Amino acid sequence: MSFGLLTVLTSKLCNTYMYGSESFFQLILSLYIYVRLLIIFLQKLHSFLPIPYNYTQESMASSPNHFRRPLANFSPSLWGEHFLKHNFDSQVLEKHKKEIEGFKDEVRSQLSGKGIQMIDTMNLIDTLERLGIAYHFQNEIAHKLQEIFNLNTNYDDETYDLYTVALHFRLFRQHGHHISCDIFCKWIDKNGNFQERIKNDVRGLLSLYEATHLRIHGETILDDAFTFAATNLKTTVHDLEPSSPLRKQVVHALVQSLHLGCPRIEARNFISIYEEDECNIDFLLRFAKFDYNQLQILHKEELQEVSRWWKELNLISKYSYARDRVVECFFWATGVYYEPQYSRARVMLAKLIAMTSIMDDTYDAYGTVEELEAFTKAIERWDISEIDQLPEYIKDFYKAFLELYQQIEAELEKEGRSYTITYAIDALKELARSYNVEAKWFIQGEYPSFTEYLNNGLISCSYYYHTMVSLLGMKFATKNDFECLYQKPKMLIASLINCRLTDDVASYEVEKERGQMVTGIECYMKDNDVTKERALYELGEMAKNAWKDINQECLKMSLYSKGVVERILNMSRLIDVAYKNNQDGYTHPQTNLKPHILALFVNPVPI
């Protein structure tokens, strides 16, 4: 349809009206033809306009009123029905339990034994934690560390080498004891640099490197120590025997530090290294293997339950635009708490993460402004009667989400804890509002200031919601714990900053490829008139500084309960693991998460 033909028809219609040269019937016919041709012309014109995001003809054809929708084209699940087909051997479980009980008695006797050197006790505690079996002895370890900390040991004594001092520093800080970083001054020369003589002390450097990840703001000596240790480890590691356990530890630590790693993953890695160590304690190794495999069986049972629930819910067949990541959601829940007493909490959290994942993709990769506004209002009102106001495609999801909350509330009511569901609902409403704000920015092409983007992004990263609901299934989580998170304390804010910015840096290139322009990186570039490279660097530094805030708050144990601290800390660790090497491991789990999932839920430790 050409613009010239429209002009001719318009002129003819005007003449007909003015001079009456045509009959009334001909006038109506001409008007009809004109309107039809005008519609065709406008449709043709629209097809030449730039289309934001990854819109497709398929999405246009399948959507109401032919709205064009963004489709992210996420990859399918890696796992299919793998975790629905697991069988459990009760005899194996009983065998493991008997072995483990005997080992526990032996460890307790060593922790409480008289005449054992402090250095040996600290090494034992470190080994128990690295092997993933320290959770059996939390009270004994806490008591022993407090006892040793109260000794006010003089670490200037030459008895204490770099390895030992750094180990003690790390253990004390991990358990909330504010030991001063000045204990490392004995290795500083008169020029303020670390002494040359420790450059080849690989064991000591590795211990120092791990300790530096617990530094807080203002500890320049630890900032320098981190650079010094990392630089020299990268150089000296090549001088070690390729198959030596120490070399394997160094190589792994340079990829994944202990403090920022998920305890369960780190335990699996250390078991294999400890087995090759000539100085290993055989019964501890056997204890760790039996315990790991017994916990793995429990986790498989839980994952089977979650997978069955997900299949019966059958939402992915209805929401093909969403990521099918229920196994990864369970991995996330296991990263938050792996211990057996949190079995119910893991299942609840995995289900809730899976549901918010679909919700996230609805806002981020499918809905129109009008549909998302209606969806947000329905979540705000949180009532099944709102379902009639929703777009047809989202009704099943809304109903399923309400039912899941009702099931959880009914279970918690038996314990007199149904009040906790109010916190979970309020957190979900806040999440929906933040998703909606973000969706409008993107769909309408509006660039907020970086400050505005970040304030909203602290909620839209979903970690506030996930941290809050992680407490639902924890029987010992108190009203004060929920209130603490509701007030968004400094430790939680630091975790949210780390999550938001790490995610932004890791997903920037992928989002750009699919046409998403309104990102944290773009907002920072515009606000500060800097290059993409500078923006990526600056946001990365902000995320690292957030870890210093987290570490600092961990030293204020009186402000938080242990349960809250561990949930926030483990949530932050998951980000470091899942977004390793600036890759979004949740959206694309093949590289970052698949090996961990195989190790945690598929392959037992050989005994």
KOLFI-44965 format. One record per residue (C-alpha): residue in three letters; x, y, z. Coordinates in nm, 2 decimals, always signed. Each point is the difference from the previous one (the first is absolute). Example, Ala and Ser with C-alpha at 12.3 -4.5 7.8 and 13.67 -1.06 7.14 Angstrom:
// residues 2
   miro        X        Y        Z
    ALA    +1.23    -0.45    +0.78
    SER    +0.14    +0.34    -0.07
This chain:
// residues 607
   miro        X        Y        Z
    MET    +0.00    +0.00    +0.00
    SER    +0.16    +0.33    -0.11
    PHE    -0.03    +0.33    +0.16
    GLY    -0.10    +0.15    -0.35
    LEU    -0.30    -0.23    -0.03
    LEU    -0.12    +0.11    +0.34
    THR    +0.04    +0.37    -0.11
    VAL    -0.22    -0.06    -0.31
    LEU    -0.27    -0.17    +0.20
    THR    +0.00    +0.27    +0.26
    SER    -0.04    +0.26    -0.28
    LYS    -0.28    -0.19    -0.16
    LEU    -0.19    -0.04    +0.33
    CYS    +0.03    +0.38    +0.06
    ASN    -0.14    +0.08    -0.35
    THR    -0.29    -0.24    +0.04
    TYR    -0.10    +0.15    +0.33
    MET    +0.04    +0.36    -0.13
    TYR    -0.16    -0.02    -0.34
    GLY    -0.23    -0.30    +0.02
    SER    +0.14    -0.16    -0.31
    GLU    -0.07    -0.35    +0.13
    SER    -0.30    -0.17    +0.15
    PHE    -0.03    -0.06    +0.37
    PHE    +0.07    -0.37    -0.04
    GLN    +0.31    +0.07    -0.20
    LEU    +0.11    +0.24    +0.27
    ILE    -0.03    -0.27    +0.27
    LEU    +0.18    -0.25    -0.21
    SER    +0.29    +0.23    -0.07
    LEU    +0.02    +0.09    +0.37
    TYR    +0.02    -0.37    +0.09
    ILE    +0.27    -0.07    -0.26
    TYR    +0.19    +0.30    +0.13
    VAL    -0.01    -0.11    +0.36
    ARG    +0.11    -0.36    -0.09
    LEU    +0.29    +0.13    -0.21
    LEU    +0.10    +0.24    +0.28
    ILE    +0.02    -0.29    +0.25
    ILE    +0.21    -0.20    -0.24
    PHE    +0.23    +0.30    -0.05
    LEU    +0.04    +0.05    +0.38
    GLN    +0.08    -0.37    +0.05
    LYS    +0.26    +0.01    -0.27
    LEU    +0.15    +0.31    +0.15
    HIS    +0.02    -0.16    +0.34
    SER    +0.19    -0.30    -0.13
    PHE    +0.29    +0.23    -0.09
    LEU    +0.03    +0.15    +0.34
    PRO    +0.27    -0.12    +0.24
    ILE    -0.12    -0.26    +0.24
    PRO    +0.15    +0.00    +0.35
    TYR    +0.13    -0.32    +0.16
    ASN    -0.02    -0.34    -0.16
    TYR    -0.35    +0.02    -0.15
    THR    -0.10    -0.28    -0.24
    GLN    -0.28    -0.06    -0.25
    GLU    -0.09    -0.32    +0.20
    SER    -0.06    +0.20    +0.32
    MET    -0.21    +0.25    -0.20
    ALA    -0.22    -0.27    -0.15
    SER    -0.05    -0.18    +0.33
    SER    -0.09    +0.30    +0.21
    PRO    -0.34    +0.17    +0.05
    ASN    -0.08    +0.29    -0.25
    HIS    +0.33    -0.08    -0.17
    PHE    +0.22    +0.19    +0.25
    ARG    +0.36    -0.06    -0.06
    ARG    +0.17    -0.16    +0.30
    PRO    +0.37    -0.04    +0.10
    LEU    +0.11    -0.37    +0.00
    ALA    +0.33    -0.08    +0.17
    ASN    +0.01    -0.35    -0.15
    PHE    +0.15    -0.16    +0.31
    SER    +0.16    -0.34    -0.03
    PRO    -0.20    -0.30    +0.13
    SER    +0.07    -0.19    +0.32
    LEU    +0.32    -0.20    +0.00
    TRP    -0.15    -0.27    +0.22
    GLY    -0.34    -0.11    -0.15
    GLU    -0.15    -0.26    +0.24
    HIS    +0.34    -0.12    +0.13
    PHE    -0.08    +0.07    +0.37
    LEU    -0.35    -0.16    -0.02
    LYS    +0.16    -0.35    -0.04
    HIS    +0.21    -0.04    +0.31
    ASN    -0.02    -0.31    +0.23
    PHE    +0.12    +0.00    +0.36
    ASP    +0.16    -0.28    +0.19
    SER    -0.10    +0.01    +0.36
    GLN    +0.27    -0.25    +0.10
    VAL    +0.27    +0.23    -0.13
    LEU    -0.15    +0.28    +0.21
    GLU    +0.01    -0.21    +0.32
    LYS    +0.36    -0.10    -0.07
    HIS    +0.10    +0.36    -0.04
    LYS    -0.17    +0.11    +0.32
    LYS    +0.17    -0.26    +0.21
    GLU    +0.34    +0.09    -0.14
    ILE    -0.06    +0.37    +0.05
    GLU    -0.10    -0.03    +0.36
    GLY    +0.32    -0.18    +0.09
    PHE    +0.21    +0.27    -0.18
    LYS    -0.19    +0.28    +0.19
    ASP    +0.10    -0.14    +0.33
    GLU    +0.36    -0.01    -0.10
    VAL    +0.00    +0.37    -0.12
    ARG    -0.17    +0.12    +0.32
    SER    +0.27    -0.16    +0.21
    GLN    +0.27    +0.17    -0.20
    LEU    -0.17    +0.34    +0.02
    SER    -0.05    -0.02    +0.38
    GLY    +0.32    -0.19    +0.07
    LYS    +0.24    +0.14    +0.26
    GLY    +0.36    +0.07    -0.08
    ILE    -0.05    +0.05    -0.38
    GLN    +0.20    +0.29    -0.14
    MET    -0.20    +0.31    -0.11
    ILE    +0.16    -0.02    -0.35
    ASP    -0.12    -0.37    -0.04
    THR    -0.35    +0.09    +0.12
    MET    -0.02    +0.29    -0.26
    ASN    +0.12    -0.23    -0.27
    LEU    -0.26    -0.26    +0.10
    ILE    -0.28    +0.26    -0.01
    ASP    +0.12    +0.12    -0.35
    THR    +0.00    -0.36    -0.13
    LEU    -0.34    -0.07    +0.14
    GLU    -0.14    +0.31    -0.17
    ARG    +0.17    -0.06    -0.33
    LEU    -0.12    -0.37    -0.01
    GLY    -0.36    +0.12    +0.06
    ILE    -0.05    -0.18    +0.33
    ALA    +0.03    +0.29    +0.24
    TYR    -0.38    +0.05    +0.02
    HIS    -0.01    -0.31    +0.23
    PHE    +0.21    +0.19    +0.26
    GLN    -0.11    +0.36    -0.02
    ASN    -0.03    +0.05    +0.37
    GLU    +0.33    -0.17    +0.08
    ILE    +0.18    +0.20    -0.27
    ALA    -0.15    +0.33    +0.11
    HIS    +0.09    -0.07    +0.37
    LYS    +0.36    -0.10    -0.09
    LEU    +0.06    +0.31    -0.23
    GLN    -0.13    +0.23    +0.27
    GLU    +0.23    -0.16    +0.25
    ILE    +0.30    +0.04    -0.23
    PHE    -0.09    +0.35    -0.10
    ASN    -0.01    +0.10    +0.37
    LEU    +0.36    -0.10    +0.04
    ASN    +0.11    +0.32    -0.18
    THR    +0.29    -0.19    -0.16
    ASN    +0.31    +0.20    -0.09
    TYR    +0.04    -0.09    -0.37
    ASP    +0.32    +0.20    -0.02
    ASP    +0.17    -0.30    +0.15
    GLU    +0.21    -0.18    -0.26
    THR    -0.18    -0.32    +0.08
    TYR    -0.28    +0.11    -0.22
    ASP    +0.08    -0.01    -0.36
    LEU    -0.20    +0.16    -0.29
    TYR    -0.21    -0.30    -0.06
    THR    -0.11    -0.03    +0.37
    VAL    -0.06    +0.37    +0.05
    ALA    -0.21    +0.04    -0.32
    LEU    -0.20    -0.32    +0.09
    HIS    -0.08    +0.13    +0.35
    PHE    -0.10    +0.34    -0.14
    ARG    -0.24    -0.16    -0.25
    LEU    -0.16    -0.24    +0.24
    PHE    -0.06    +0.27    +0.26
    ARG    -0.15    +0.24    -0.25
    GLN    -0.22    -0.27    -0.15
    HIS    -0.14    -0.05    +0.34
    GLY    -0.06    +0.36    +0.08
    HIS    +0.31    +0.08    +0.21
    HIS    +0.15    +0.34    -0.08
    ILE    +0.37    -0.09    -0.01
    SER    +0.23    +0.29    -0.12
    CYS    +0.17    -0.02    -0.33
    ASP    +0.31    +0.15    +0.17
    ILE    +0.11    -0.36    +0.07
    PHE    +0.14    +0.00    -0.36
    CYS    +0.23    +0.30    +0.07
    LYS    +0.28    -0.24    +0.09
    TRP    +0.04    -0.07    -0.37
    ILE    +0.02    +0.36    -0.11
    ASP    +0.34    +0.15    -0.08
    LYS    +0.12    +0.36    +0.08
    ASN    -0.14    +0.12    -0.34
    GLY    -0.35    -0.12    +0.08
    ASN    +0.01    -0.30    -0.23
    PHE    -0.03    -0.37    +0.07
    GLN    +0.34    -0.16    +0.05
    GLU    +0.17    -0.17    -0.29
    ARG    +0.08    -0.31    +0.21
    ILE    -0.37    -0.12    +0.01
    LYS    -0.05    +0.01    -0.38
    ASN    +0.09    -0.36    -0.03
    ASP    -0.20    -0.12    +0.30
    VAL    -0.28    -0.14    -0.20
    ARG    -0.19    -0.16    +0.29
    GLY    +0.03    +0.33    +0.20
    LEU    -0.10    +0.21    -0.30
    LEU    -0.31    -0.22    -0.07
    SER    -0.11    +0.04    +0.36
    LEU    +0.06    +0.38    -0.02
    TYR    -0.19    +0.02    -0.33
    GLU    -0.30    -0.18    +0.15
    ALA    +0.01    +0.22    +0.31
    THR    -0.01    +0.33    -0.21
    HIS    -0.35    -0.08    -0.12
    LEU    -0.13    +0.09    +0.35
    ARG    +0.14    +0.35    -0.01
    ILE    -0.21    +0.30    +0.08
    HIS    +0.02    +0.37    -0.10
    GLY    +0.32    +0.18    +0.10
    GLU    +0.22    -0.31    +0.03
    THR    +0.26    +0.11    -0.26
    ILE    +0.24    -0.26    +0.13
    LEU    -0.24    -0.27    -0.11
    ASP    -0.07    +0.17    -0.33
    ASP    +0.37    -0.01    -0.07
    ALA    +0.02    -0.36    +0.14
    PHE    -0.26    -0.11    -0.25
    THR    +0.19    +0.14    -0.30
    PHE    +0.33    -0.13    +0.14
    ALA    -0.12    -0.35    +0.07
    ALA    -0.20    -0.04    -0.32
    THR    +0.29    +0.13    -0.22
    ASN    +0.26    -0.23    +0.16
    LEU    -0.23    -0.31    +0.01
    LYS    -0.06    +0.04    -0.38
    THR    +0.38    +0.00    -0.04
    THR    +0.11    -0.27    +0.24
    VAL    -0.28    -0.25    -0.07
    HIS    +0.18    -0.11    -0.32
    ASP    +0.30    -0.11    +0.22
    LEU    -0.21    -0.25    +0.18
    GLU    -0.04    -0.36    -0.10
    PRO    -0.30    -0.02    -0.24
    SER    -0.17    -0.27    +0.20
    SER    +0.07    +0.13    +0.35
    PRO    -0.30    +0.08    +0.23
    LEU    +0.15    +0.34    +0.08
    ARG    +0.01    +0.10    -0.37
    LYS    -0.36    -0.11    -0.05
    GLN    -0.11    +0.21    +0.30
    VAL    +0.18    +0.30    -0.14
    VAL    -0.15    -0.04    -0.35
    HIS    -0.35    -0.04    +0.15
    ALA    +0.04    +0.30    +0.24
    LEU    +0.10    +0.23    -0.28
    VAL    -0.32    -0.09    -0.18
    GLN    -0.22    -0.02    +0.31
    SER    +0.10    +0.13    +0.34
    LEU    -0.12    -0.19    +0.30
    HIS    -0.19    +0.28    +0.17
    LEU    -0.20    +0.10    -0.31
    GLY    -0.07    -0.36    -0.10
    CYS    -0.30    -0.22    +0.08
    PRO    +0.09    -0.22    +0.30
    ARG    -0.15    -0.31    -0.16
    ILE    +0.19    +0.04    -0.32
    GLU    +0.32    +0.08    +0.18
    ALA    -0.04    -0.31    +0.21
    ARG    -0.03    -0.23    -0.30
    ASN    +0.32    +0.16    -0.15
    PHE    +0.20    -0.03    +0.32
    ILE    -0.09    -0.36    +0.07
    SER    +0.17    -0.10    -0.33
    ILE    +0.31    +0.21    +0.08
    TYR    +0.02    -0.11    +0.37
    GLU    -0.01    -0.37    -0.12
    GLU    +0.33    +0.06    -0.19
    ASP    +0.16    +0.17    +0.30
    GLU    +0.25    -0.23    +0.17
    CYS    -0.07    +0.16    +0.33
    ASN    -0.37    -0.05    -0.01
    ILE    -0.19    -0.15    +0.30
    ASP    -0.16    -0.32    -0.13
    PHE    -0.31    +0.00    +0.22
    LEU    -0.07    +0.36    -0.08
    LEU    +0.02    -0.08    -0.37
    ARG    -0.24    -0.29    +0.03
    PHE    -0.23    +0.20    +0.22
    ALA    -0.02    +0.27    -0.27
    LYS    -0.07    -0.24    -0.28
    PHE    -0.28    -0.19    +0.19
    ASP    -0.15    +0.33    +0.11
    TYR    +0.01    +0.15    -0.35
    ASN    -0.16    -0.29    -0.16
    GLN    -0.27    -0.03    +0.27
    LEU    -0.09    +0.37    -0.04
    GLN    +0.00    -0.05    -0.38
    ILE    -0.26    -0.27    +0.03
    LEU    -0.22    +0.24    +0.21
    HIS    +0.05    +0.28    -0.26
    LYS    -0.09    -0.24    -0.28
    GLU    -0.33    -0.09    +0.18
    GLU    -0.08    +0.37    +0.04
    LEU    +0.09    +0.08    -0.37
    GLN    -0.22    -0.29    -0.11
    GLU    -0.29    +0.15    +0.20
    VAL    +0.06    +0.35    -0.15
    SER    +0.03    -0.15    -0.35
    ARG    -0.32    -0.19    +0.03
    TRP    -0.18    +0.31    +0.13
    TRP    +0.13    +0.20    -0.30
    LYS    -0.10    -0.26    -0.25
    GLU    -0.35    -0.03    +0.14
    LEU    -0.04    +0.38    +0.00
    ASN    +0.09    -0.01    -0.37
    LEU    +0.06    +0.38    -0.02
    ILE    +0.29    -0.01    -0.25
    SER    -0.23    -0.15    -0.27
    LYS    -0.22    +0.30    +0.05
    TYR    +0.28    +0.26    +0.03
    SER    +0.25    -0.10    -0.27
    TYR    +0.16    +0.35    +0.03
    ALA    +0.12    -0.08    +0.35
    ARG    +0.32    -0.17    +0.12
    ASP    -0.05    -0.37    +0.11
    ARG    +0.25    +0.00    +0.28
    VAL    -0.16    -0.19    +0.29
    VAL    +0.31    -0.21    +0.06
    GLU    +0.21    +0.31    +0.01
    CYS    -0.25    +0.15    +0.25
    PHE    +0.05    -0.30    +0.22
    PHE    +0.38    +0.05    -0.03
    TRP    -0.06    +0.36    +0.12
    ALA    -0.20    -0.12    +0.30
    THR    +0.27    -0.25    +0.09
    GLY    +0.26    +0.28    -0.02
    VAL    -0.21    +0.19    +0.26
    TYR    +0.00    -0.29    +0.24
    TYR    +0.12    -0.36    -0.06
    GLU    -0.04    -0.14    +0.35
    PRO    -0.25    -0.28    +0.06
    GLN    -0.21    +0.20    +0.25
    TYR    -0.09    +0.24    -0.28
    SER    -0.16    -0.26    -0.23
    ARG    -0.34    +0.16    +0.00
    ALA    +0.14    +0.35    -0.04
    ARG    +0.19    -0.11    -0.30
    VAL    -0.31    -0.14    -0.17
    MET    -0.20    +0.31    +0.07
    LEU    +0.27    +0.24    -0.11
    ALA    +0.06    -0.20    -0.33
    LYS    -0.37    +0.02    -0.09
    LEU    -0.02    +0.37    +0.08
    ILE    +0.31    +0.08    -0.21
    ALA    -0.14    -0.20    -0.29
    MET    -0.32    +0.20    +0.01
    THR    +0.17    +0.34    +0.02
    SER    +0.22    -0.11    -0.29
    ILE    -0.31    -0.03    -0.22
    MET    -0.13    +0.33    +0.14
    ASP    +0.33    +0.17    -0.08
    ASP    -0.01    -0.12    -0.36
    THR    -0.36    +0.11    -0.04
    TYR    +0.11    +0.35    +0.09
    ASP    +0.33    -0.01    -0.17
    ALA    -0.06    -0.20    -0.32
    TYR    -0.37    -0.01    -0.09
    GLY    -0.27    +0.23    +0.15
    THR    -0.12    +0.33    -0.14
    VAL    -0.02    +0.31    +0.21
    GLU    -0.38    -0.03    +0.04
    GLU    +0.02    -0.37    +0.09
    LEU    +0.27    +0.04    +0.25
    GLU    -0.18    +0.29    +0.17
    ALA    -0.30    -0.23    +0.04
    PHE    +0.22    -0.28    +0.13
    THR    +0.17    +0.23    +0.25
    LYS    -0.34    +0.11    +0.13
    ALA    -0.12    -0.36    +0.04
    ILE    +0.31    -0.08    +0.20
    GLU    -0.04    +0.31    +0.22
    ARG    -0.36    -0.11    +0.08
    TRP    +0.10    -0.37    +0.03
    ASP    -0.34    -0.14    -0.03
    ILE    -0.14    -0.27    -0.24
    SER    -0.29    +0.24    -0.09
    GLU    +0.26    +0.21    -0.18
    ILE    +0.05    -0.28    -0.26
    ASP    -0.27    +0.14    -0.23
    GLN    +0.19    +0.32    -0.04
    LEU    +0.31    -0.18    -0.13
    PRO    +0.10    -0.08    -0.36
    GLU    -0.11    -0.35    -0.09
    TYR    +0.35    -0.14    -0.03
    ILE    +0.11    +0.09    +0.36
    LYS    -0.31    -0.12    +0.18
    ASP    +0.13    -0.36    +0.06
    PHE    +0.33    +0.13    +0.14
    TYR    -0.17    +0.25    +0.24
    LYS    -0.23    -0.28    +0.13
    ALA    +0.29    -0.24    +0.04
    PHE    +0.20    +0.26    +0.20
    LEU    -0.29    +0.07    +0.23
    GLU    -0.05    -0.37    +0.06
    LEU    +0.37    -0.05    +0.08
    TYR    -0.02    +0.27    +0.26
    GLN    -0.31    -0.15    +0.15
    GLN    +0.16    -0.34    +0.03
    ILE    +0.31    +0.15    +0.17
    GLU    -0.22    +0.21    +0.24
    ALA    -0.21    -0.31    +0.09
    GLU    +0.32    -0.19    +0.09
    LEU    +0.14    +0.29    +0.20
    GLU    -0.33    +0.04    +0.18
    LYS    +0.05    -0.34    +0.17
    GLU    +0.31    +0.15    +0.17
    GLY    -0.17    +0.33    +0.09
    ARG    +0.22    +0.18    -0.25
    SER    -0.26    +0.10    -0.27
    TYR    +0.08    +0.36    +0.08
    THR    +0.32    -0.04    -0.20
    ILE    -0.19    -0.03    -0.33
    THR    -0.09    +0.38    +0.03
    TYR    +0.37    +0.08    -0.04
    ALA    +0.03    -0.22    -0.30
    ILE    -0.31    +0.16    -0.17
    ASP    +0.12    +0.35    +0.07
    ALA    +0.35    -0.09    -0.14
    LEU    -0.17    -0.14    -0.31
    LYS    -0.21    +0.31    -0.06
    GLU    +0.31    +0.22    +0.03
    LEU    +0.18    -0.23    -0.25
    ALA    -0.30    +0.03    -0.25
    ARG    +0.01    +0.38    +0.03
    SER    +0.37    +0.01    -0.07
    TYR    -0.03    -0.24    -0.30
    ASN    -0.28    +0.22    -0.14
    VAL    +0.21    +0.32    +0.03
    GLU    +0.29    -0.17    -0.18
    ALA    -0.23    -0.13    -0.27
    LYS    -0.14    +0.34    -0.07
    TRP    +0.35    +0.15    -0.03
    PHE    +0.09    -0.26    -0.25
    ILE    -0.31    -0.02    -0.21
    GLN    -0.04    +0.37    -0.02
    GLY    +0.37    +0.07    -0.05
    GLU    +0.04    +0.22    +0.31
    TYR    +0.34    +0.04    +0.16
    PRO    -0.01    +0.06    +0.37
    SER    +0.29    +0.15    +0.19
    PHE    +0.24    -0.27    +0.13
    THR    -0.10    +0.08    +0.36
    GLU    -0.37    -0.05    -0.09
    TYR    +0.09    -0.32    -0.19
    LEU    +0.20    -0.15    +0.29
    ASN    -0.26    +0.08    +0.26
    ASN    -0.26    -0.18    -0.20
    GLY    +0.25    -0.27    -0.10
    LEU    +0.08    -0.09    +0.36
    ILE    -0.36    -0.15    +0.01
    SER    -0.03    -0.12    -0.36
    CYS    +0.31    -0.21    +0.05
    SER    -0.24    -0.22    +0.20
    TYR    +0.25    -0.07    +0.29
    TYR    -0.20    +0.20    +0.25
    TYR    -0.30    -0.22    -0.07
    HIS    +0.20    -0.32    -0.01
    THR    +0.18    +0.08    +0.33
    MET    -0.33    +0.08    +0.17
    VAL    -0.18    -0.32    -0.12
    SER    +0.31    -0.21    +0.09
    LEU    -0.11    +0.04    +0.36
    LEU    -0.34    -0.14    -0.05
    GLY    +0.09    -0.37    +0.04
    MET    +0.25    +0.06    +0.28
    LYS    -0.18    -0.10    +0.32
    PHE    +0.24    +0.20    +0.21
    ALA    -0.04    +0.33    -0.20
    THR    -0.16    +0.25    +0.23
    LYS    -0.22    +0.30    -0.05
    ASN    +0.30    +0.21    +0.08
    ASP    +0.19    -0.17    -0.29
    PHE    -0.28    +0.10    -0.25
    GLU    -0.01    +0.35    +0.15
    CYS    +0.37    +0.03    -0.04
    LEU    -0.02    -0.08    -0.37
    TYR    -0.31    +0.21    -0.05
    GLN    +0.20    +0.31    +0.12
    LYS    +0.27    -0.08    -0.27
    PRO    +0.31    +0.02    +0.23
    LYS    +0.34    +0.10    -0.14
    MET    +0.11    -0.36    -0.05
    LEU    -0.30    -0.08    -0.21
    ILE    +0.04    +0.32    -0.21
    ALA    +0.36    -0.09    -0.06
    SER    -0.10    -0.35    -0.12
    LEU    -0.27    +0.16    -0.23
    ILE    +0.26    +0.24    -0.15
    ASN    +0.24    -0.29    -0.06
    CYS    -0.27    -0.20    -0.16
    ARG    -0.14    +0.28    -0.22
    LEU    +0.33    +0.13    -0.13
    THR    +0.17    -0.34    -0.05
    ASP    -0.31    -0.11    -0.20
    ASP    +0.01    +0.32    -0.20
    VAL    +0.37    -0.04    -0.09
    ALA    -0.04    -0.37    -0.09
    SER    -0.31    +0.04    -0.21
    TYR    +0.08    +0.33    -0.17
    GLU    +0.12    -0.14    -0.34
    VAL    -0.28    -0.26    -0.02
    GLU    -0.26    +0.26    +0.07
    LYS    +0.15    +0.23    -0.26
    GLU    -0.01    -0.28    -0.26
    ARG    -0.37    -0.05    +0.05
    GLY    -0.07    +0.37    -0.02
    GLN    -0.04    +0.10    +0.36
    MET    +0.13    +0.36    +0.03
    VAL    -0.11    +0.11    +0.34
    THR    +0.26    -0.17    +0.22
    GLY    +0.20    +0.10    +0.31
    ILE    +0.31    +0.03    -0.21
    GLU    -0.17    +0.23    -0.25
    CYS    -0.15    +0.22    +0.27
    TYR    +0.34    +0.03    +0.17
    MET    +0.17    +0.09    -0.33
    LYS    -0.25    +0.27    -0.07
    ASP    +0.01    +0.14    +0.35
    ASN    +0.37    +0.01    +0.02
    ASP    +0.10    +0.05    -0.36
    VAL    +0.23    -0.30    +0.00
    THR    +0.08    -0.28    -0.23
    LYS    -0.15    -0.35    +0.02
    GLU    +0.33    -0.14    +0.13
    ARG    +0.02    +0.26    +0.27
    ALA    -0.36    -0.06    +0.11
    LEU    +0.05    -0.37    +0.02
    TYR    +0.31    +0.05    +0.21
    GLU    -0.17    +0.25    +0.23
    LEU    -0.30    -0.22    +0.06
    GLY    +0.23    -0.30    +0.07
    GLU    +0.18    +0.20    +0.26
    MET    -0.33    +0.10    +0.16
    ALA    -0.09    -0.37    +0.03
    LYS    +0.34    -0.08    +0.16
    ASN    -0.04    +0.29    +0.25
    ALA    -0.34    -0.14    +0.09
    TRP    +0.18    -0.32    +0.11
    LYS    +0.20    +0.22    +0.24
    ASP    -0.33    +0.12    +0.15
    ILE    -0.13    -0.35    +0.03
    ASN    +0.32    -0.11    +0.18
    GLN    -0.02    +0.30    +0.23
    GLU    -0.36    -0.07    +0.10
    CYS    +0.10    -0.37    +0.07
    LEU    +0.22    +0.14    +0.28
    LYS    -0.31    +0.16    +0.16
    MET    -0.17    -0.33    +0.10
    SER    -0.20    +0.18    +0.27
    LEU    -0.20    +0.18    -0.27
    TYR    -0.11    -0.32    -0.18
    SER    -0.09    -0.36    +0.08
    LYS    +0.23    -0.27    -0.13
    GLY    -0.28    -0.12    -0.22
    VAL    -0.04    +0.33    -0.18
    VAL    +0.38    +0.05    -0.03
    GLU    +0.05    -0.34    -0.16
    ARG    -0.29    +0.05    -0.25
    ILE    +0.12    +0.33    -0.12
    LEU    +0.36    -0.12    -0.02
    ASN    -0.09    -0.31    -0.19
    MET    -0.23    +0.19    -0.24
    SER    +0.30    +0.23    -0.08
    ARG    +0.23    -0.30    -0.05
    LEU    -0.24    -0.15    -0.26
    ILE    +0.04    +0.32    -0.21
    ASP    +0.38    -0.04    +0.00
    VAL    -0.04    -0.37    -0.11
    ALA    -0.28    +0.04    -0.25
    TYR    +0.14    +0.30    -0.18
    LYS    +0.36    -0.11    -0.01
    ASN    +0.20    +0.14    -0.29
    ASN    -0.28    +0.25    -0.07
    GLN    -0.24    -0.27    -0.12
    ASP    -0.36    -0.01    +0.10
    GLY    +0.00    -0.36    +0.13
    TYR    -0.38    -0.01    +0.07
    THR    -0.11    +0.10    -0.35
    HIS    +0.28    -0.20    -0.16
    PRO    +0.09    -0.28    +0.25
    GLN    +0.21    -0.22    -0.23
    THR    +0.34    +0.14    +0.11
    ASN    -0.03    +0.14    +0.35
    LEU    -0.28    -0.21    +0.17
    LYS    -0.02    -0.34    -0.18
    PRO    +0.33    -0.13    +0.14
    HIS    -0.11    +0.09    +0.35
    ILE    -0.34    -0.15    -0.04
    LEU    +0.15    -0.33    -0.12
    ALA    +0.24    +0.00    +0.30
    LEU    -0.27    +0.09    +0.26
    PHE    -0.30    -0.20    -0.12
    VAL    +0.12    -0.27    -0.25
    ASN    +0.34    -0.14    +0.08
    PRO    +0.08    -0.13    +0.35
    VAL    +0.35    +0.02    +0.14
    PRO    +0.18    -0.33    -0.06
    ILE    +0.07    -0.19    +0.32
